[in-house]
Amino acid sequence: MSLARTPSDGPASPRQMPLLAIPAILLGAFAALLLWALEQLADLLSGVLWDTLPGVLGVDPSGWWIVLILTLTGLAVGIGLRYLPGHGGPDSATTELISPPLSLRVLPGLAVVTVLSLAGGVSLGPENPIIAINVGIAVTLFARFLPGVSPQIAVLIAGAATVGALFGTPVAAALLFTGIVAAAKGGGSLWDRLFLPVAAAGAGAITMRLLGSPSMEFDLPAYGSPHAIDALTGALVACGAVGISLAALAVFPVLWRALHALRHPILIPLVGGFVLGILGLIGGPITMFKGLDQIGELLQDPDGYDGTQLAVIAGIKILALLVAASALFRGGRIFPATFIGVALGMLGHVLIPSLPLGLAVGCGILGVVLVIGRDGWLAIFLGVAIPGDITLLPMLCLIILPAWLLVSRAPEFRIVPPATEPAFAPPSHAPDGTAR
């Protein structure tokens, strides 16, 4: 995860920080409101597609309707990518969580295709697009009203604000951005650099809570006192999740190239939507959408799933994520990765019954997010946040060590597009189409 720097980029000075704290807090609240509005619009459209229309037509929304809606979603997204200004921004398969700012003209189209993807049941989350939208707006506002402030600071504030809103706590943003700002040069202490992002993230998280956003914490039995054997069995689950995710990483560029061989911005998501519909028909609604509500469904009755069911759910969700990310749909990969981690963690608990469920889930999340998100802090945070048990933290900090050794030399979970791209995609100067 990287951000472009210029020689003038650096932390806010001690004199600037109090002055910028108010804009940072306001931007945090604005980022949360924009995220909330986008998700509300997607939920409203989703209700029409998956509840109202099937009820009016008297059809089963869990049968052939899944294939129809996801295929039509692919068609609608493809039309948006072809004709909307900015063509929906860069291919989400090629972007990091925090990327350079987009121009304002691109943002409405990106919002439209993101809402369509979320509502249609595509296995991607809102994180990459909403961060890109908030970053684009923030950089424009800062350039207009605070021209003396580095664009880098605006990117950090907007990105942190949105991460705080997405995960419901500023801690996620503080951990995630530690890796970014620690690598930056230009003087100043680490907390000088984190001051404004944490303020924005806190405002974003509080605003989302005030708007009634559901918590990411789920009710699992408390872990309690650690046992030495848990470090071994937990590491087996985490490393197993890493291995499965690395296999998905190897397939990702192959599938991306296969779908992009179709060469047309309408045909690619149309075919992708049809494939997602078939996967949704096989796996059911629990393998669709971004995954947060579906995590609650899985964890509501953990004993209701056997090992085979959990393996099928995780496998179909992995395929759905790869297809969605390869077929020009706009969306993020962290929420689906978290769902996959929960399913694999539950599978680990079935295979190793002595491993407590909460720790197994945390280890599964840790392994998958390490590969797909490529950030150890975020993996640990989600591994603790989803089970809602702080007592998991010491054990996960130990278990992450062998898991990270497996991940550290692997490429990033994203596509570097070829230098010659179709007209509907923003230009890139990368040499090939491999994941890195």
Helices and strands as residue ranges (DSSP letters): H 16-47, I 48-52, H 53-57, H 64-83, G 85-88, G 92-94, G 104-106, H 107-120, H 127-145, H 151-167, H 170-182, H 190-210, H 228-260, H 267-283, G 285-287, H 292-300, G 302-304, H 307-326, H 334-351, H 357-373, H 376-385, G 390-392, H 393-407
